[in-house]
Amino acid sequence: MSSQVLKNVIVAGGRGVIGTPILNALLASGLFNVSVLSRVESTAVFPPAVNVKKADHSSHKDLVEALKGQDALICTLNDEAGGVQVQLIDAAVEAGVKRFLPSEWGNCHIKAPVPESEPVVEGKNAIIELLKEKATEAQAKGQEFHWTGVNVGLFFDWSLEVGFMDVFLQPTKTAKVWDGGSGVFSSTNLSTVTAGVVAILSIAEAETRDRFVNIESFATSQREVVAALEKATGEKWTVEETSMREQLAVAQEMYEKEDYLNAFYRWILAGVVSGREEPRFKTVDNELLGLPHEDMQETVEKLLKGDSI
Ligand SMILES: NC(=O)c1ccc[n+]([C@@H]2O[C@H](COP(=O)([O-])OP(=O)(O)OC[C@H]3O[C@@H](n4cnc5c(N)ncnc54)[C@H](OP(=O)(O)O)[C@@H]3O)[C@@H](O)[C@H]2O)c1
């Protein structure tokens, strides 16, 4: 008989940058019965092996019904929907869910660079505080309810493919480096993030209760990424120097024009490339989770060739 504690796993959201690869990795592992919790108005389409549960996310009763029988809930909701997790936590506790993975997927130590970005950072922190409170309460009553926050730094391959780290692939071959571009930050390829999630729910279930887990493919900087691209292609990148001050002013302008998502992305990047201590993990849990430390140059070369990472 299997001793796996977390067998029935439901992914809230399940589509998008991180939801899609997590869902695919859970299915590919063959270790779980996989469901998705999707909002009623969602038009997302899921693989046939997934049990799709539609629920009105404002209805506690609907959410409890959808979560009954689930051992773990993985949140992949975007930041605009982060507050929905308050309802999800209440429903998960009532439904008897044993593990809650909130929509973290970044770096909990990065402080808001400007006051306008505080609501997003504070929003994530508030969810962790609520989870701590609910877990303590539930455990005092003998109920197994635990949380695990997953920190991965920047999604490396995704960030490079979409230009999120201000380093742009061919044909542009440009980069905008902030304050010299040598600020070091932790980053993780999406396949390593998803392998980490599978490991947290299976081999490292007990060791990952009620804490943050740090996963990292490697730590790098904008300058190092540009150098890796130049080495891989034998071509020069046009590098524009910019500063934190200039970029925060750009973000402010976006915010004032109500371009909130792009302003928010600038603020996130400000935290990542700041050169401060917080964007680089002091310790990582790769070993516990059986994850490799990867090579940035190798990742860049695979990405340019279109090989899977
Ligand atoms: N470390 C990094 O580099 C990095 C990069 C990007 C994102 N992230 C983090 O990853 C997490 C997910 O972001 P993402 O970019 O993957 O999001 P995304 O691509 O925008 O995906 C959004 C998901 O949330 C669901 N959703 C959206 N609005 C919702 C609502 N009001 N109620 C319920 N569900 C809703 C969507 O489902 P439907 O629309 O189908 O309902 C979809 O499944 C966030 O915590 C973000 O901070 C980290």
The ligand as a Tripos MOL2 file, in Angstrom:
@<TRIPOS>MOLECULE
LIG
   48    52     1     0     0
SMALL
NO_CHARGES

@<TRIPOS>ATOM
      1 N1          9.0200   34.2970  -10.3520 N.am      1 LIG1
      2 C1          8.6240   34.7630  -11.5120 C.2       1 LIG1
      3 O1          9.4430   35.0640  -12.4140 O.2       1 LIG1
      4 C2          7.1470   34.8910  -11.7940 C.ar      1 LIG1
      5 C3          6.7180   35.2680  -13.0660 C.ar      1 LIG1
      6 C4          5.3390   35.3360  -13.3170 C.ar      1 LIG1
      7 C5          4.4250   35.0470  -12.2960 C.ar      1 LIG1
      8 N2          4.8930   34.7170  -11.0590 N.ar      1 LIG1
      9 C6          3.9380   34.3970   -9.9740 C.3       1 LIG1
     10 O2          3.1640   33.2600  -10.3620 O.3       1 LIG1
     11 C7          1.8310   33.3910   -9.8620 C.3       1 LIG1
     12 C8          0.8460   33.1760  -11.0020 C.3       1 LIG1
     13 O3          1.0360   34.1890  -11.9740 O.3       1 LIG1
     14 P1          0.8990   33.8660  -13.5270 P.3       1 LIG1
     15 O4          1.6760   34.9310  -14.2600 O.co2     1 LIG1
     16 O5          1.1950   32.4270  -13.7870 O.co2     1 LIG1
     17 O6         -0.6340   34.1390  -13.7590 O.3       1 LIG1
     18 P2         -1.4050   34.0750  -15.1520 P.3       1 LIG1
     19 O7         -0.5280   33.5570  -16.2390 O.co2     1 LIG1
     20 O8         -2.0520   35.3990  -15.3590 O.co2     1 LIG1
     21 O9         -2.5040   32.9370  -14.8370 O.3       1 LIG1
     22 C9         -3.5790   33.2990  -14.1020 C.3       1 LIG1
     23 C10        -4.3460   32.1060  -13.5180 C.3       1 LIG1
     24 O10        -5.1620   32.6810  -12.4940 O.3       1 LIG1
     25 C11        -6.5290   32.4610  -12.7870 C.3       1 LIG1
     26 N3         -7.2900   33.6660  -12.4310 N.ar      1 LIG1
     27 C12        -7.1310   34.9140  -12.9120 C.ar      1 LIG1
     28 N4         -7.9890   35.7430  -12.3110 N.ar      1 LIG1
     29 C13        -8.6900   35.0100  -11.4250 C.ar      1 LIG1
     30 C14        -9.7180   35.2940  -10.4800 C.ar      1 LIG1
     31 N5        -10.2060   36.5250  -10.3270 N.pl3     1 LIG1
     32 N6        -10.1850   34.2900   -9.7170 N.ar      1 LIG1
     33 C15        -9.7030   33.0450   -9.8430 C.ar      1 LIG1
     34 N7         -8.7250   32.7070  -10.7190 N.ar      1 LIG1
     35 C16        -8.2380   33.6740  -11.4960 C.ar      1 LIG1
     36 C17        -6.5780   32.1760  -14.2910 C.3       1 LIG1
     37 O11        -7.6460   31.3450  -14.5460 O.3       1 LIG1
     38 P3         -8.8120   31.6800  -15.5850 P.3       1 LIG1
     39 O12        -8.5300   32.9960  -16.2280 O.co2     1 LIG1
     40 O13        -8.8320   30.5320  -16.5240 O.co2     1 LIG1
     41 O14       -10.0140   31.7110  -14.7040 O.co2     1 LIG1
     42 C18        -5.2400   31.4500  -14.5320 C.3       1 LIG1
     43 O15        -5.3600   30.0710  -14.2800 O.3       1 LIG1
     44 C19         1.7560   34.7550   -9.1750 C.3       1 LIG1
     45 O16         1.9210   34.5650   -7.7840 O.3       1 LIG1
     46 C20         2.9580   35.5190   -9.7200 C.3       1 LIG1
     47 O17         3.4790   36.4560   -8.7930 O.3       1 LIG1
     48 C21         6.2280   34.6140  -10.7930 C.ar      1 LIG1
@<TRIPOS>BOND
     1     1     2 1
     2     2     3 2
     3     2     4 1
     4     4     5 ar
     5     4    48 ar
     6     5     6 ar
     7     6     7 ar
     8     7     8 ar
     9     8     9 1
    10     8    48 ar
    11     9    10 1
    12     9    46 1
    13    10    11 1
    14    11    12 1
    15    11    44 1
    16    12    13 1
    17    13    14 1
    18    14    15 2
    19    14    16 1
    20    14    17 1
    21    17    18 1
    22    18    19 2
    23    18    20 1
    24    18    21 1
    25    21    22 1
    26    22    23 1
    27    23    24 1
    28    23    42 1
    29    24    25 1
    30    25    26 1
    31    25    36 1
    32    26    27 ar
    33    26    35 ar
    34    27    28 ar
    35    28    29 ar
    36    29    30 ar
    37    29    35 ar
    38    30    31 1
    39    30    32 ar
    40    32    33 ar
    41    33    34 ar
    42    34    35 ar
    43    36    37 1
    44    36    42 1
    45    37    38 1
    46    38    39 2
    47    38    40 1
    48    38    41 1
    49    42    43 1
    50    44    45 1
    51    44    46 1
    52    46    47 1
@<TRIPOS>SUBSTRUCTURE
     1 LIG1         1 GROUP 0 **** ****
